[in-house]
């Protein structure tokens, strides 16, 4: 998906999606090194299935530990 850097507000880049006029995304400027206002950027977002599974497992383990402490 393509977006144009509309403006930089401090350390935040404000992007407007090209396909969805009016849809705004704010990103830390450091994620777009060298980019300036008016530049077109290509954004790619992917789902991290393995990362999600690992985070859920970690959360479940933490909850189980807290439950053990609570019932002890």
Secondary structure, 3 states (H helix, E strand, C coil): CEEEEEEEECCEEEEEECCCCCCEEEEEHHHHCCCCCCCEEECCCCCCHHHHHHHHHHHHHHHHHHHHHHHC
